[in-house]
Amino acid sequence: MDSHSRSVAKAVSYRLFGSITTAVLFFYLSGDWKVSAGAGIADSVLKLGLYFLHERVWNHINFGRQKPPEYEI
């Protein structure tokens, strides 16, 4: 299970890439840096929290995880 700080670090790095992509797309469509920066910031803030919650929920789902050995040597 990941620690809370690891989940936060993963969420921040993931959102950084996603928000830059959103900002570049908005700049391409609008040609306005203020609009694109605002969209990137809003995207980052909202989705950062959602991604963190998503990670924490998946820590409680055992799908795809290997079972730990029943004994240790």
PQR file with spaces between the fields and no chain letter, atoms N, CA, C, O and H, PARSE charges and radii, in Angstrom:
ATOM       1  N    MET     1       0.848   -1.180    0.000 -0.4000 1.5000
ATOM       2  CA   MET     1       0.000    0.000    0.000 -0.0000 2.0000
ATOM       3  C    MET     1       0.892    1.242    0.000  0.5500 1.7000
ATOM       4  O    MET     1       1.854    1.327    0.764 -0.5500 1.4000
ATOM       5  N    ASP     2       0.569    2.182   -0.847 -0.4000 1.5000
ATOM       6  CA   ASP     2       1.340    3.424   -0.920 -0.0000 2.0000
ATOM       7  C    ASP     2       1.040    4.317    0.277  0.5500 1.7000
ATOM       8  O    ASP     2      -0.065    4.305    0.819 -0.5500 1.4000
ATOM       9  H    ASP     2      -0.212    2.113   -1.467  0.4000 1.0000
ATOM      10  N    SER     3       2.042    5.091    0.679 -0.4000 1.5000
ATOM      11  CA   SER     3       1.835    6.067    1.746 -0.0000 2.0000
ATOM      12  C    SER     3       1.064    7.268    1.189  0.5500 1.7000
ATOM      13  O    SER     3       0.971    7.448   -0.025 -0.5500 1.4000
ATOM      14  H    SER     3       2.940    5.101    0.239  0.4000 1.0000
ATOM      15  N    HIS     4       0.523    8.074    2.079 -0.4000 1.5000
ATOM      16  CA   HIS     4      -0.199    9.278    1.649 -0.0000 2.0000
ATOM      17  C    HIS     4       0.742   10.221    0.889  0.5500 1.7000
ATOM      18  O    HIS     4       0.350   10.806   -0.121 -0.5500 1.4000
ATOM      19  H    HIS     4       0.599    7.928    3.065  0.4000 1.0000
ATOM      20  N    SER     5       1.971   10.368    1.368 -0.4000 1.5000
ATOM      21  CA   SER     5       2.901   11.286    0.699 -0.0000 2.0000
ATOM      22  C    SER     5       3.264   10.790   -0.697  0.5500 1.7000
ATOM      23  O    SER     5       3.434   11.597   -1.611 -0.5500 1.4000
ATOM      24  H    SER     5       2.289    9.893    2.188  0.4000 1.0000
ATOM      25  N    ARG     6       3.385    9.480   -0.874 -0.4000 1.5000
ATOM      26  CA   ARG     6       3.675    8.937   -2.211 -0.0000 2.0000
ATOM      27  C    ARG     6       2.486    9.198   -3.143  0.5500 1.7000
ATOM      28  O    ARG     6       2.675    9.575   -4.299 -0.5500 1.4000
ATOM      29  H    ARG     6       3.247    8.824   -0.132  0.4000 1.0000
ATOM      30  N    SER     7       1.271    8.998   -2.645 -0.4000 1.5000
ATOM      31  CA   SER     7       0.081    9.268   -3.458 -0.0000 2.0000
ATOM      32  C    SER     7       0.015   10.737   -3.855  0.5500 1.7000
ATOM      33  O    SER     7      -0.349   11.062   -4.985 -0.5500 1.4000
ATOM      34  H    SER     7       1.117    8.691   -1.706  0.4000 1.0000
ATOM      35  N    VAL     8       0.365   11.619   -2.936 -0.4000 1.5000
ATOM      36  CA   VAL     8       0.366   13.056   -3.244 -0.0000 2.0000
ATOM      37  C    VAL     8       1.421   13.364   -4.306  0.5500 1.7000
ATOM      38  O    VAL     8       1.140   14.093   -5.257 -0.5500 1.4000
ATOM      39  H    VAL     8       0.661   11.355   -2.018  0.4000 1.0000
ATOM      40  N    ALA     9       2.625   12.822   -4.158 -0.4000 1.5000
ATOM      41  CA   ALA     9       3.693   13.074   -5.131 -0.0000 2.0000
ATOM      42  C    ALA     9       3.297   12.566   -6.512  0.5500 1.7000
ATOM      43  O    ALA     9       3.542   13.243   -7.510 -0.5500 1.4000
ATOM      44  H    ALA     9       2.853   12.230   -3.385  0.4000 1.0000
ATOM      45  N    LYS    10       2.695   11.392   -6.585 -0.4000 1.5000
ATOM      46  CA   LYS    10       2.249   10.852   -7.866 -0.0000 2.0000
ATOM      47  C    LYS    10       1.158   11.728   -8.473  0.5500 1.7000
ATOM      48  O    LYS    10       1.165   11.989   -9.676 -0.5500 1.4000
ATOM      49  H    LYS    10       2.496   10.842   -5.774  0.4000 1.0000
ATOM      50  N    ALA    11       0.226   12.179   -7.644 -0.4000 1.5000
ATOM      51  CA   ALA    11      -0.860   13.022   -8.130 -0.0000 2.0000
ATOM      52  C    ALA    11      -0.332   14.347   -8.658  0.5500 1.7000
ATOM      53  O    ALA    11      -0.778   14.818   -9.704 -0.5500 1.4000
ATOM      54  H    ALA    11       0.221   11.967   -6.667  0.4000 1.0000
ATOM      55  N    VAL    12       0.612   14.951   -7.949 -0.4000 1.5000
ATOM      56  CA   VAL    12       1.166   16.243   -8.374 -0.0000 2.0000
ATOM      57  C    VAL    12       1.904   16.105   -9.703  0.5500 1.7000
ATOM      58  O    VAL    12       1.706   16.918  -10.606 -0.5500 1.4000
ATOM      59  H    VAL    12       0.974   14.569   -7.099  0.4000 1.0000
ATOM      60  N    SER    13       2.748   15.089   -9.832 -0.4000 1.5000
ATOM      61  CA   SER    13       3.496   14.934  -11.084 -0.0000 2.0000
ATOM      62  C    SER    13       2.557   14.629  -12.248  0.5500 1.7000
ATOM      63  O    SER    13       2.742   15.151  -13.347 -0.5500 1.4000
ATOM      64  H    SER    13       2.908   14.429   -9.099  0.4000 1.0000
ATOM      65  N    TYR    14       1.562   13.797  -12.015 -0.4000 1.5000
ATOM      66  CA   TYR    14       0.594   13.472  -13.064 -0.0000 2.0000
ATOM      67  C    TYR    14      -0.181   14.712  -13.488  0.5500 1.7000
ATOM      68  O    TYR    14      -0.378   14.944  -14.681 -0.5500 1.4000
ATOM      69  H    TYR    14       1.411   13.373  -11.122  0.4000 1.0000
ATOM      70  N    ARG    15      -0.620   15.508  -12.524 -0.4000 1.5000
ATOM      71  CA   ARG    15      -1.400   16.697  -12.842 -0.0000 2.0000
ATOM      72  C    ARG    15      -0.554   17.768  -13.511  0.5500 1.7000
ATOM      73  O    ARG    15      -1.059   18.516  -14.349 -0.5500 1.4000
ATOM      74  H    ARG    15      -0.460   15.320  -11.555  0.4000 1.0000
ATOM      75  N    LEU    16       0.705   17.856  -13.164 -0.4000 1.5000
ATOM      76  CA   LEU    16       1.576   18.825  -13.818 -0.0000 2.0000
ATOM      77  C    LEU    16       1.600   18.585  -15.324  0.5500 1.7000
ATOM      78  O    LEU    16       1.435   19.514  -16.115 -0.5500 1.4000
ATOM      79  H    LEU    16       1.116   17.248  -12.484  0.4000 1.0000
ATOM      80  N    PHE    17       1.805   17.339  -15.706 -0.4000 1.5000
ATOM      81  CA   PHE    17       1.810   17.014  -17.133 -0.0000 2.0000
ATOM      82  C    PHE    17       0.449   17.263  -17.768  0.5500 1.7000
ATOM      83  O    PHE    17       0.367   17.800  -18.873 -0.5500 1.4000
ATOM      84  H    PHE    17       1.940   16.584  -15.063  0.4000 1.0000
ATOM      85  N    GLY    18      -0.618   16.875  -17.076 -0.4000 1.5000
ATOM      86  CA   GLY    18      -1.966   17.075  -17.608 -0.0000 2.0000
ATOM      87  C    GLY    18      -2.334   18.534  -17.739  0.5500 1.7000
ATOM      88  O    GLY    18      -2.959   18.930  -18.722 -0.5500 1.4000
ATOM      89  H    GLY    18      -0.551   16.439  -16.179  0.4000 1.0000
ATOM      90  N    SER    19      -1.952   19.347  -16.757 -0.4000 1.5000
ATOM      91  CA   SER    19      -2.299   20.768  -16.790 -0.0000 2.0000
ATOM      92  C    SER    19      -1.517   21.522  -17.853  0.5500 1.7000
ATOM      93  O    SER    19      -2.043   22.439  -18.484 -0.5500 1.4000
ATOM      94  H    SER    19      -1.444   19.025  -15.958  0.4000 1.0000
ATOM      95  N    ILE    20      -0.276   21.143  -18.048 -0.4000 1.5000
ATOM      96  CA   ILE    20       0.509   21.758  -19.135 -0.0000 2.0000
ATOM      97  C    ILE    20      -0.138   21.437  -20.475  0.5500 1.7000
ATOM      98  O    ILE    20      -0.243   22.306  -21.341 -0.5500 1.4000
ATOM      99  H    ILE    20       0.152   20.399  -17.535  0.4000 1.0000
ATOM     100  N    THR    21      -0.568   20.200  -20.648 -0.4000 1.5000
ATOM     101  CA   THR    21      -1.246   19.817  -21.887 -0.0000 2.0000
ATOM     102  C    THR    21      -2.522   20.634  -22.086  0.5500 1.7000
ATOM     103  O    THR    21      -2.791   21.112  -23.189 -0.5500 1.4000
ATOM     104  H    THR    21      -0.482   19.494  -19.944  0.4000 1.0000
ATOM     105  N    THR    22      -3.300   20.793  -21.027 -0.4000 1.5000
ATOM     106  CA   THR    22      -4.532   21.585  -21.108 -0.0000 2.0000
ATOM     107  C    THR    22      -4.227   23.041  -21.455  0.5500 1.7000
ATOM     108  O    THR    22      -4.894   23.629  -22.306 -0.5500 1.4000
ATOM     109  H    THR    22      -3.082   20.406  -20.131  0.4000 1.0000
ATOM     110  N    ALA    23      -3.233   23.617  -20.806 -0.4000 1.5000
ATOM     111  CA   ALA    23      -2.879   25.017  -21.066 -0.0000 2.0000
ATOM     112  C    ALA    23      -2.420   25.211  -22.509  0.5500 1.7000
ATOM     113  O    ALA    23      -2.807   26.185  -23.156 -0.5500 1.4000
ATOM     114  H    ALA    23      -2.691   23.139  -20.115  0.4000 1.0000
ATOM     115  N    VAL    24      -1.602   24.296  -23.017 -0.4000 1.5000
ATOM     116  CA   VAL    24      -1.129   24.399  -24.402 -0.0000 2.0000
ATOM     117  C    VAL    24      -2.299   24.269  -25.372  0.5500 1.7000
ATOM     118  O    VAL    24      -2.371   25.003  -26.358 -0.5500 1.4000
ATOM     119  H    VAL    24      -1.288   23.505  -22.491  0.4000 1.0000
ATOM     120  N    LEU    25      -3.209   23.347  -25.101 -0.4000 1.5000
ATOM     121  CA   LEU    25      -4.385   23.183  -25.958 -0.0000 2.0000
ATOM     122  C    LEU    25      -5.252   24.443  -25.947  0.5500 1.7000
ATOM     123  O    LEU    25      -5.702   24.894  -27.000 -0.5500 1.4000
ATOM     124  H    LEU    25      -3.150   22.751  -24.300  0.4000 1.0000
ATOM     125  N    PHE    26      -5.487   25.011  -24.759 -0.4000 1.5000
ATOM     126  CA   PHE    26      -6.289   26.239  -24.685 -0.0000 2.0000
ATOM     127  C    PHE    26      -5.592   27.392  -25.394  0.5500 1.7000
ATOM     128  O    PHE    26      -6.253   28.209  -26.034 -0.5500 1.4000
ATOM     129  H    PHE    26      -5.121   24.644  -23.903  0.4000 1.0000
ATOM     130  N    PHE    27      -4.273   27.471  -25.290 -0.4000 1.5000
ATOM     131  CA   PHE    27      -3.562   28.528  -26.002 -0.0000 2.0000
ATOM     132  C    PHE    27      -3.686   28.340  -27.507  0.5500 1.7000
ATOM     133  O    PHE    27      -3.879   29.308  -28.244 -0.5500 1.4000
ATOM     134  H    PHE    27      -3.736   26.807  -24.770  0.4000 1.0000
ATOM     135  N    TYR    28      -3.578   27.115  -27.958 -0.4000 1.5000
ATOM     136  CA   TYR    28      -3.714   26.818  -29.387 -0.0000 2.0000
ATOM     137  C    TYR    28      -5.098   27.223  -29.894  0.5500 1.7000
ATOM     138  O    TYR    28      -5.232   27.762  -30.992 -0.5500 1.4000
ATOM     139  H    TYR    28      -3.422   26.329  -27.359  0.4000 1.0000
ATOM     140  N    LEU    29      -6.130   26.955  -29.080 -0.4000 1.5000
ATOM     141  CA   LEU    29      -7.495   27.259  -29.503 -0.0000 2.0000
ATOM     142  C    LEU    29      -7.857   28.731  -29.345  0.5500 1.7000
ATOM     143  O    LEU    29      -8.600   29.277  -30.161 -0.5500 1.4000
ATOM     144  H    LEU    29      -6.021   26.517  -28.187  0.4000 1.0000
ATOM     145  N    SER    30      -7.336   29.384  -28.295 -0.4000 1.5000
ATOM     146  CA   SER    30      -7.755   30.757  -28.018 -0.0000 2.0000
ATOM     147  C    SER    30      -6.711   31.804  -28.390  0.5500 1.7000
ATOM     148  O    SER    30      -7.063   32.942  -28.703 -0.5500 1.4000
ATOM     149  H    SER    30      -6.733   28.941  -27.631  0.4000 1.0000
ATOM     150  N    GLY    31      -5.441   31.438  -28.360 -0.4000 1.5000
ATOM     151  CA   GLY    31      -4.377   32.402  -28.614 -0.0000 2.0000
ATOM     152  C    GLY    31      -4.154   33.371  -27.460  0.5500 1.7000
ATOM     153  O    GLY    31      -3.426   34.352  -27.607 -0.5500 1.4000
ATOM     154  H    GLY    31      -5.154   30.515  -28.105  0.4000 1.0000
ATOM     155  N    ASP    32      -4.776   33.103  -26.310 -0.4000 1.5000
ATOM     156  CA   ASP    32      -4.707   33.996  -25.156 -0.0000 2.0000
ATOM     157  C    ASP    32      -4.028   33.275  -23.998  0.5500 1.7000
ATOM     158  O    ASP    32      -4.536   32.270  -23.501 -0.5500 1.4000
ATOM     159  H    ASP    32      -5.368   32.306  -26.191  0.4000 1.0000
ATOM     160  N    TRP    33      -2.869   33.798  -23.568 -0.4000 1.5000
ATOM     161  CA   TRP    33      -2.120   33.168  -22.481 -0.0000 2.0000
ATOM     162  C    TRP    33      -2.870   33.209  -21.156  0.5500 1.7000
ATOM     163  O    TRP    33      -2.751   32.287  -20.349 -0.5500 1.4000
ATOM     164  H    TRP    33      -2.457   34.615  -23.972  0.4000 1.0000
ATOM     165  N    LYS    34      -3.650   34.277  -20.920 -0.4000 1.5000
ATOM     166  CA   LYS    34      -4.395   34.366  -19.663 -0.0000 2.0000
ATOM     167  C    LYS    34      -5.467   33.275  -19.576  0.5500 1.7000
ATOM     168  O    LYS    34      -5.648   32.643  -18.536 -0.5500 1.4000
ATOM     169  H    LYS    34      -3.747   35.027  -21.575  0.4000 1.0000
ATOM     170  N    VAL    35      -6.160   33.074  -20.678 -0.4000 1.5000
ATOM     171  CA   VAL    35      -7.187   32.026  -20.713 -0.0000 2.0000
ATOM     172  C    VAL    35      -6.544   30.661  -20.533  0.5500 1.7000
ATOM     173  O    VAL    35      -7.043   29.830  -19.775 -0.5500 1.4000
ATOM     174  H    VAL    35      -6.012   33.588  -21.523  0.4000 1.0000
ATOM     175  N    SER    36      -5.434   30.429  -21.230 -0.4000 1.5000
ATOM     176  CA   SER    36      -4.790   29.116  -21.146 -0.0000 2.0000
ATOM     177  C    SER    36      -4.198   28.878  -19.752  0.5500 1.7000
ATOM     178  O    SER    36      -4.273   27.759  -19.244 -0.5500 1.4000
ATOM     179  H    SER    36      -5.029   31.105  -21.846  0.4000 1.0000
ATOM     180  N    ALA    37      -3.617   29.897  -19.128 -0.4000 1.5000
ATOM     181  CA   ALA    37      -3.078   29.740  -17.774 -0.0000 2.0000
ATOM     182  C    ALA    37      -4.199   29.477  -16.775  0.5500 1.7000
ATOM     183  O    ALA    37      -4.057   28.627  -15.896 -0.5500 1.4000
ATOM     184  H    ALA    37      -3.557   30.806  -19.540  0.4000 1.0000
ATOM     185  N    GLY    38      -5.302   30.192  -16.900 -0.4000 1.5000
ATOM     186  CA   GLY    38      -6.451   29.967  -16.019 -0.0000 2.0000
ATOM     187  C    GLY    38      -7.018   28.567  -16.168  0.5500 1.7000
ATOM     188  O    GLY    38      -7.359   27.920  -15.178 -0.5500 1.4000
ATOM     189  H    GLY    38      -5.417   30.882  -17.614  0.4000 1.0000
ATOM     190  N    ALA    39      -7.119   28.101  -17.394 -0.4000 1.5000
ATOM     191  CA   ALA    39      -7.624   26.748  -17.633 -0.0000 2.0000
ATOM     192  C    ALA    39      -6.668   25.711  -17.060  0.5500 1.7000
ATOM     193  O    ALA    39      -7.110   24.722  -16.475 -0.5500 1.4000
ATOM     194  H    ALA    39      -6.842   28.626  -18.199  0.4000 1.0000
ATOM     195  N    GLY    40      -5.372   25.919  -17.216 -0.4000 1.5000
ATOM     196  CA   GLY    40      -4.382   24.985  -16.687 -0.0000 2.0000
ATOM     197  C    GLY    40      -4.411   24.926  -15.169  0.5500 1.7000
ATOM     198  O    GLY    40      -4.311   23.848  -14.584 -0.5500 1.4000
ATOM     199  H    GLY    40      -5.012   26.723  -17.691  0.4000 1.0000
ATOM     200  N    ILE    41      -4.548   26.087  -14.527 -0.4000 1.5000
ATOM     201  CA   ILE    41      -4.597   26.133  -13.065 -0.0000 2.0000
ATOM     202  C    ILE    41      -5.877   25.484  -12.545  0.5500 1.7000
ATOM     203  O    ILE    41      -5.827   24.679  -11.615 -0.5500 1.4000
ATOM     204  H    ILE    41      -4.629   26.963  -15.003  0.4000 1.0000
ATOM     205  N    ALA    42      -7.006   25.820  -13.129 -0.4000 1.5000
ATOM     206  CA   ALA    42      -8.279   25.230  -12.701 -0.0000 2.0000
ATOM     207  C    ALA    42      -8.260   23.715  -12.893  0.5500 1.7000
ATOM     208  O    ALA    42      -8.714   22.966  -12.028 -0.5500 1.4000
ATOM     209  H    ALA    42      -7.046   26.473  -13.885  0.4000 1.0000
ATOM     210  N    ASP    43      -7.737   23.276  -14.022 -0.4000 1.5000
ATOM     211  CA   ASP    43      -7.624   21.858  -14.318 -0.0000 2.0000
ATOM     212  C    ASP    43      -6.767   21.167  -13.262  0.5500 1.7000
ATOM     213  O    ASP    43      -7.114   20.087  -12.784 -0.5500 1.4000
ATOM     214  H    ASP    43      -7.368   23.884  -14.725  0.4000 1.0000
ATOM     215  N    SER    44      -5.666   21.780  -12.907 -0.4000 1.5000
ATOM     216  CA   SER    44      -4.739   21.201  -11.949 -0.0000 2.0000
ATOM     217  C    SER    44      -5.361   21.069  -10.565  0.5500 1.7000
ATOM     218  O    SER    44      -5.278   20.009   -9.945 -0.5500 1.4000
ATOM     219  H    SER    44      -5.384   22.658  -13.296  0.4000 1.0000
ATOM     220  N    VAL    45      -5.974   22.121  -10.087 -0.4000 1.5000
ATOM     221  CA   VAL    45      -6.541   22.125   -8.733 -0.0000 2.0000
ATOM     222  C    VAL    45      -7.655   21.094   -8.600  0.5500 1.7000
ATOM     223  O    VAL    45      -7.675   20.320   -7.643 -0.5500 1.4000
ATOM     224  H    VAL    45      -6.041   22.982  -10.591  0.4000 1.0000
ATOM     225  N    LEU    46      -8.574   21.080   -9.547 -0.4000 1.5000
ATOM     226  CA   LEU    46      -9.708   20.161   -9.464 -0.0000 2.0000
ATOM     227  C    LEU    46      -9.275   18.707   -9.609  0.5500 1.7000
ATOM     228  O    LEU    46      -9.679   17.854   -8.818 -0.5500 1.4000
ATOM     229  H    LEU    46      -8.558   21.708  -10.325  0.4000 1.0000
ATOM     230  N    LYS    47      -8.468   18.428  -10.601 -0.4000 1.5000
ATOM     231  CA   LYS    47      -8.117   17.038  -10.877 -0.0000 2.0000
ATOM     232  C    LYS    47      -7.065   16.488   -9.918  0.5500 1.7000
ATOM     233  O    LYS    47      -6.960   15.272   -9.762 -0.5500 1.4000
ATOM     234  H    LYS    47      -8.140   19.120  -11.244  0.4000 1.0000
ATOM     235  N    LEU    48      -6.296   17.340   -9.283 -0.4000 1.5000
ATOM     236  CA   LEU    48      -5.336   16.875   -8.289 -0.0000 2.0000
ATOM     237  C    LEU    48      -6.061   16.204   -7.126  0.5500 1.7000
ATOM     238  O    LEU    48      -5.683   15.116   -6.692 -0.5500 1.4000
ATOM     239  H    LEU    48      -6.382   18.328   -9.410  0.4000 1.0000
ATOM     240  N    GLY    49      -7.082   16.851   -6.638 -0.4000 1.5000
ATOM     241  CA   GLY    49      -7.868   16.264   -5.555 -0.0000 2.0000
ATOM     242  C    GLY    49      -8.575   14.990   -5.977  0.5500 1.7000
ATOM     243  O    GLY    49      -8.616   14.025   -5.213 -0.5500 1.4000
ATOM     244  H    GLY    49      -7.389   17.735   -6.992  0.4000 1.0000
ATOM     245  N    LEU    50      -9.129   14.970   -7.176 -0.4000 1.5000
ATOM     246  CA   LEU    50      -9.811   13.779   -7.659 -0.0000 2.0000
ATOM     247  C    LEU    50      -8.845   12.613   -7.849  0.5500 1.7000
ATOM     248  O    LEU    50      -9.186   11.470   -7.543 -0.5500 1.4000
ATOM     249  H    LEU    50      -9.095   15.753   -7.796  0.4000 1.0000
ATOM     250  N    TYR    51      -7.653   12.890   -8.348 -0.4000 1.5000
ATOM     251  CA   TYR    51      -6.667   11.826   -8.546 -0.0000 2.0000
ATOM     252  C    TYR    51      -6.211   11.253   -7.210  0.5500 1.7000
ATOM     253  O    TYR    51      -6.051   10.039   -7.084 -0.5500 1.4000
ATOM     254  H    TYR    51      -7.376   13.818   -8.597  0.4000 1.0000
ATOM     255  N    PHE    52      -5.999   12.105   -6.214 -0.4000 1.5000
ATOM     256  CA   PHE    52      -5.608   11.632   -4.894 -0.0000 2.0000
ATOM     257  C    PHE    52      -6.673   10.693   -4.332  0.5500 1.7000
ATOM     258  O    PHE    52      -6.346    9.620   -3.827 -0.5500 1.4000
ATOM     259  H    PHE    52      -6.129   13.092   -6.317  0.4000 1.0000
ATOM     260  N    LEU    53      -7.936   11.088   -4.416 -0.4000 1.5000
ATOM     261  CA   LEU    53      -9.016   10.231   -3.938 -0.0000 2.0000
ATOM     262  C    LEU    53      -9.057    8.909   -4.709  0.5500 1.7000
ATOM     263  O    LEU    53      -9.273    7.849   -4.122 -0.5500 1.4000
ATOM     264  H    LEU    53      -8.201   11.961   -4.827  0.4000 1.0000
ATOM     265  N    HIS    54      -8.851    8.978   -6.010 -0.4000 1.5000
ATOM     266  CA   HIS    54      -8.829    7.791   -6.862 -0.0000 2.0000
ATOM     267  C    HIS    54      -7.734    6.825   -6.410  0.5500 1.7000
ATOM     268  O    HIS    54      -7.973    5.622   -6.315 -0.5500 1.4000
ATOM     269  H    HIS    54      -8.676    9.840   -6.487  0.4000 1.0000
ATOM     270  N    GLU    55      -6.544    7.340   -6.133 -0.4000 1.5000
ATOM     271  CA   GLU    55      -5.437    6.503   -5.666 -0.0000 2.0000
ATOM     272  C    GLU    55      -5.755    5.853   -4.323  0.5500 1.7000
ATOM     273  O    GLU    55      -5.476    4.670   -4.126 -0.5500 1.4000
ATOM     274  H    GLU    55      -6.350    8.318   -6.210  0.4000 1.0000
ATOM     275  N    ARG    56      -6.327    6.608   -3.411 -0.4000 1.5000
ATOM     276  CA   ARG    56      -6.626    6.077   -2.077 -0.0000 2.0000
ATOM     277  C    ARG    56      -7.696    4.985   -2.159  0.5500 1.7000
ATOM     278  O    ARG    56      -7.611    3.988   -1.442 -0.5500 1.4000
ATOM     279  H    ARG    56      -6.553    7.569   -3.571  0.4000 1.0000
ATOM     280  N    VAL    57      -8.694    5.159   -3.015 -0.4000 1.5000
ATOM     281  CA   VAL    57      -9.723    4.131   -3.183 -0.0000 2.0000
ATOM     282  C    VAL    57      -9.095    2.858   -3.742  0.5500 1.7000
ATOM     283  O    VAL    57      -9.390    1.764   -3.261 -0.5500 1.4000
ATOM     284  H    VAL    57      -8.764    5.969   -3.598  0.4000 1.0000
ATOM     285  N    TRP    58      -8.233    2.986   -4.751 -0.4000 1.5000
ATOM     286  CA   TRP    58      -7.609    1.810   -5.356 -0.0000 2.0000
ATOM     287  C    TRP    58      -6.679    1.089   -4.385  0.5500 1.7000
ATOM     288  O    TRP    58      -6.415   -0.098   -4.575 -0.5500 1.4000
ATOM     289  H    TRP    58      -7.993    3.875   -5.141  0.4000 1.0000
ATOM     290  N    ASN    59      -6.182    1.750   -3.370 -0.4000 1.5000
ATOM     291  CA   ASN    59      -5.373    1.060   -2.367 -0.0000 2.0000
ATOM     292  C    ASN    59      -6.196    0.047   -1.573  0.5500 1.7000
ATOM     293  O    ASN    59      -5.625   -0.839   -0.936 -0.5500 1.4000
ATOM     294  H    ASN    59      -6.396    2.714   -3.215  0.4000 1.0000
ATOM     295  N    HIS    60      -7.509    0.157   -1.597 -0.4000 1.5000
ATOM     296  CA   HIS    60      -8.384   -0.759   -0.872 -0.0000 2.0000
ATOM     297  C    HIS    60      -8.978   -1.836   -1.780  0.5500 1.7000
ATOM     298  O    HIS    60      -9.762   -2.666   -1.320 -0.5500 1.4000
ATOM     299  H    HIS    60      -7.973    0.877   -2.114  0.4000 1.0000
ATOM     300  N    ILE    61      -8.617   -1.832   -3.047 -0.4000 1.5000
ATOM     301  CA   ILE    61      -9.114   -2.815   -4.008 -0.0000 2.0000
ATOM     302  C    ILE    61      -7.990   -3.796   -4.300  0.5500 1.7000
ATOM     303  O    ILE    61      -6.891   -3.395   -4.683 -0.5500 1.4000
ATOM     304  H    ILE    61      -7.980   -1.158   -3.421  0.4000 1.0000
ATOM     305  N    ASN    62      -8.263   -5.068   -4.121 -0.4000 1.5000
ATOM     306  CA   ASN    62      -7.227   -6.084   -4.286 -0.0000 2.0000
ATOM     307  C    ASN    62      -7.089   -6.602   -5.711  0.5500 1.7000
ATOM     308  O    ASN    62      -6.210   -7.423   -5.974 -0.5500 1.4000
ATOM     309  H    ASN    62      -9.156   -5.394   -3.810  0.4000 1.0000
ATOM     310  N    PHE    63      -7.917   -6.156   -6.625 -0.4000 1.5000
ATOM     311  CA   PHE    63      -7.868   -6.616   -7.998 -0.0000 2.0000
ATOM     312  C    PHE    63      -6.466   -6.442   -8.592  0.5500 1.7000
ATOM     313  O    PHE    63      -5.909   -5.345   -8.577 -0.5500 1.4000
ATOM     314  H    PHE    63      -8.631   -5.489   -6.411  0.4000 1.0000
ATOM     315  N    GLY    64      -5.904   -7.536   -9.115 -0.4000 1.5000
ATOM     316  CA   GLY    64      -4.613   -7.482   -9.782 -0.0000 2.0000
ATOM     317  C    GLY    64      -3.402   -7.538   -8.869  0.5500 1.7000
ATOM     318  O    GLY    64      -2.272   -7.531   -9.358 -0.5500 1.4000
ATOM     319  H    GLY    64      -6.356   -8.427   -9.127  0.4000 1.0000
ATOM     320  N    ARG    65      -3.598   -7.592   -7.579 -0.4000 1.5000
ATOM     321  CA   ARG    65      -2.478   -7.672   -6.638 -0.0000 2.0000
ATOM     322  C    ARG    65      -2.126   -9.124   -6.375  0.5500 1.7000
ATOM     323  O    ARG    65      -3.000   -9.990   -6.330 -0.5500 1.4000
ATOM     324  H    ARG    65      -4.516   -7.597   -7.182  0.4000 1.0000
ATOM     325  N    GLN    66      -0.852   -9.377   -6.205 -0.4000 1.5000
ATOM     326  CA   GLN    66      -0.425  -10.707   -5.822 -0.0000 2.0000
ATOM     327  C    GLN    66      -0.569  -10.859   -4.317  0.5500 1.7000
ATOM     328  O    GLN    66      -0.345   -9.915   -3.559 -0.5500 1.4000
ATOM     329  H    GLN    66      -0.142   -8.674   -6.242  0.4000 1.0000
ATOM     330  N    LYS    67      -0.942  -12.050   -3.900 -0.4000 1.5000
ATOM     331  CA   LYS    67      -1.071  -12.313   -2.470 -0.0000 2.0000
ATOM     332  C    LYS    67       0.319  -12.447   -1.872  0.5500 1.7000
ATOM     333  O    LYS    67       1.201  -13.039   -2.493 -0.5500 1.4000
ATOM     334  H    LYS    67      -1.124  -12.816   -4.516  0.4000 1.0000
ATOM     335  N    PRO    68       0.529  -11.908   -0.679 -0.5600 1.5000
ATOM     336  CA   PRO    68       1.827  -12.090   -0.016  0.2800 2.0000
ATOM     337  C    PRO    68       1.992  -13.564    0.359  0.5500 1.7000
ATOM     338  O    PRO    68       1.000  -14.261    0.572 -0.5500 1.4000
ATOM     339  N    PRO    69       3.224  -14.038    0.441 -0.5600 1.5000
ATOM     340  CA   PRO    69       3.423  -15.434    0.824  0.2800 2.0000
ATOM     341  C    PRO    69       2.869  -15.704    2.227  0.5500 1.7000
ATOM     342  O    PRO    69       2.878  -14.829    3.094 -0.5500 1.4000
ATOM     343  N    GLU    70       2.392  -16.921    2.426 -0.4000 1.5000
ATOM     344  CA   GLU    70       1.818  -17.274    3.728 -0.0000 2.0000
ATOM     345  C    GLU    70       2.868  -17.564    4.773  0.5500 1.7000
ATOM     346  O    GLU    70       2.541  -17.749    5.945 -0.5500 1.4000
ATOM     347  H    GLU    70       2.385  -17.632    1.723  0.4000 1.0000
ATOM     348  N    TYR    71       4.124  -17.608    4.370 -0.4000 1.5000
ATOM     349  CA   TYR    71       5.193  -17.885    5.308 -0.0000 2.0000
ATOM     350  C    TYR    71       6.432  -17.098    4.922  0.5500 1.7000
ATOM     351  O    TYR    71       6.564  -16.677    3.773 -0.5500 1.4000
ATOM     352  H    TYR    71       4.390  -17.458    3.418  0.4000 1.0000
ATOM     353  N    GLU    72       7.322  -16.899    5.844 -0.4000 1.5000
ATOM     354  CA   GLU    72       8.604  -16.250    5.583 -0.0000 2.0000
ATOM     355  C    GLU    72       9.727  -17.179    6.020  0.5500 1.7000
ATOM     356  O    GLU    72       9.615  -17.901    7.011 -0.5500 1.4000
ATOM     357  H    GLU    72       7.215  -17.241    6.777  0.4000 1.0000
ATOM     358  N    ILE    73      10.778  -17.141    5.278 -0.4000 1.5000
ATOM     359  CA   ILE    73      11.948  -17.962    5.625 -0.0000 2.0000
ATOM     360  C    ILE    73      12.907  -17.132    6.443  0.5500 1.7000
ATOM     361  O    ILE    73      13.961  -17.624    6.844 -0.5500 1.4000
ATOM     362  H    ILE    73      10.869  -16.555    4.473  0.4000 1.0000
